[in-house]
Amino acid sequence: MKQYQLTLQAQWRPEVLERVLRVVRHRGYRVSQLQMTSSAEHISLNFSVSSERSIEALVSQLSKLFDVQSVVVL
């Protein structure tokens, strides 16, 4: 399996983390590490996922989420 590191920036809302994890799971990726920092208005997620699939499909779907501002593959 391939391992990918991602950084995601989003507006803070209680449901944002849940939406991100749902997209990751539905697209066939497995979260192996997750770190979240938050402020009053924004959250930053640094996480690792693994899968045999291409990472571009996941980045595309995460970018479409309403509150997500940016997704970067490291």
Summary of the structure (lengths in Angstrom):
residues: 74
radius of gyration: 11.4
end to end distance: 16.9
largest distance: 36.5
contacts: 204
relative contact order: 0.36
helix: 27%
strand: 47%
